[in-house]
Amino acid sequence: MKNKTIYVLRHAQTDYNKNGMVQGRGVNASLNETGILQASLVYEALKDIPFDVVFTSTLKRTHQTVTRFIENDLKHVSLEGLDEISWGDREGVKTNSQEREHYAAIMDGWRSGDLNLQVGGGETPTEVMKRQQAAFKQIIKFPGDKILVCTHGRAMRILFSWLLNYPLNYMDGFPHQNCVYYKLMYRGNDFFIDEFNQTKHLNR
């Protein structure tokens, strides 16, 4: 398989992010004013890289984050496998102390290796991993060697865990904020991180 360089980008800010509301696969929010600025900053940081394609989730916050790349005739492919985890009936809910305790318990369970836990009837990390694996088969088969991927926060943590051969309960070892990116190298059927949690473009 051909060597590839893959930039994995988290979408820019929405009002759900700003207001501490749960935003999973079932919430199709748009970027807010800050998010539009963040999207512009990451475009300026990466525009000179000759990407062959951009893959996004099916949710418009990822599409809007890479709009300027697409407007410059970069091929765009949308994949359900890159969608955020489903948080079930907790989606769209503003977090309070009780909600935070509930999430903390689930996250503690995941870190302890109980990956069958789910929030609000949503997805488990294992279920997200399986659809990501199907998506990445398409991504790796794409003939280009420079690829941009725009996805979501929890999805990124799950993605990096299995791509880098860590157990899923290690997922919180991959920090992120809105519109950060990681640069991955694909060599000989293995993935390596070349740039970790890049934020410098957001400080301009």
N, C-alpha and C positions, 0 to 999 in steps of 0.2 A: 504493500500500500504506500502511496506517495506521501512524503513528509508534508506536514501542514503547520501553519501558525494560526492559532485561533484566539481571538480576543473575545472574552465573555464579559458582557456589560450588564449591570443592573439598570432597570428603567429609572428615569428621573422622577422627581417628587410629584405626588398628587395631593389633593386635600385630605385624602384618607391618611396618607403618611403624616402630613402636617398635624392633623388633629388626633392622632393616636387611635385611629379606627382600624378594625380588622379588615384586611383587603386580600382576599385570596382569589382563587380561580373564578369564583362566581360574581366578582365585582369588576365591572369593566369601566373603570374611572379614567378620566382624561388627566393630562398633566396640568398643574397649576402654573402660576406665573414664575415661581422659583424653578419648577421643573423645566419649563421652556428655556430658561436661562441655562440650566445645567446641561440640557441637550445641546445647546449652542456651544458651550464650553468643551464638551467632549468631542463634538464635531471638529472644532478648531484643533484639538489635540491630536486627532487621529486621521484627519482628512487627507494627509499626504501618503498614507499607507495604501498601496494599490489592492484593496480588497476585491475579491472576485464575486462575493455574494454576502448578503446579510440574512441571517435566519432570525426570526422573532417568534414569540408566542403568538397566540391568536388574539391577545388582548391589546386594546388600542394604546395603552400606556407604553408598551414596548415599540409599537409602530411609530408613535409620535416622538419617541426618544431618538429614533434613527431617521426621521423624516428627511433631514438635509442630505444624508447619504443616498436615500432612495431618489430624491429629487435630482441628484447628479447621476442618474441612470445606473445606480448600483442594483444588480438583480436582487429581488426580495422574495424570500420564501417564508411562509408562516406555518408553524408546526404546533399542533396541540400538545405534543410531548414536552414543549418548553413552557407550557402554562405554569402558573404558580400552583402550589398545593391548595387543595380545597380545605377550607376551615369550616365547612358545613354550615350549620345554622348560627355560627358565631360571626359570619361575614357581615360587614356593614355595621357592626356593634362597636360603640366607643368603649374602650377598656376602662374599667374601674378597679378598685382594689380586689373585689371578688373575682373578676375576670382574670386579673393578673395572677392571682393565686392558682386559678384553674390552669392557665397556660404554664405557669412555673412547674406544676405537678406533672403535666404532660411532657414538658421538656426534660425534667429530671428523669422521667421514665425512659425517654428516648436515649438520654446519655447513659442510662444504666443498661441499655440493650433491649428494652421492650419496645420494639419497632412496630408492633401491632396496635399501639395506642393511636387514637385519632381524636381530633377536636370536633365536637358538634356534629358527629356523623359524617365528617369529611374523609379525606384520604390519609393513609398511613405513609410514612417515608418510603416504605418498600414499594407501595403502589406507584408513587411518583417516580422512583428510580426505574421501574419497569417501562413506563412510557417514555422516560428520558432515553433509555437504552435504545428503544425503537427509533426515536428521533435522531440520535447520534449515529446510527447506522446510515441514515440518509446524509447527514452532514459529512461524515468521513468519506462517503462514496462520491461526493461532489468533486468534479475534476480540478477545481481551483486549489491553490495552496495557501491563500490568505483569506481567512474567513472571520466575519464579525457575527457574534451571537448576542442578542439582547433578550434577557429573561428576567427573573424575579429573585427576591432575597432568599427565602427559604429554599426555593428551587435551586439556586446557586450552591447553597451549602450541601444539599443532597448530591447535586451533580459532581462537585469537586471530590466528595468523599469516594464515590465509586470509580470515577475516572482515574483517580490517583491511587486506587487500591487500598483505601482506608475503609474500615467498617463504618457503617452509616452513623453509629453513635458518636463518631468523631466530628460530625458535621459542624458543630459550633466552633470548631477551630478555624473556620473560614469567615472572618469578619466582613462586613459590607455596610455601605450606606447608599443612598440614592445616587445613581450615575457613577459609581466606581467601576473599574474594570480590572480583570486579571488577564494576563497574557500566558497562553498555554502553548507548548511545543508538542507536536505529535511526531514521534520518531520510532520506527520499528515496532509499531502496534502499542506503544506506551505513551502516556501523557506525562509531561513535566511542567511545573510552574516556572515561568521565566520572569514574570513581574507579578508581585503579590499585592492585591488590594490597593490599586493605584488611585490616589486622590489628588495629586498635585494639580491637575487641570482644573479642579474645582476651587482652588485658592487664588485664582486670578482676579 
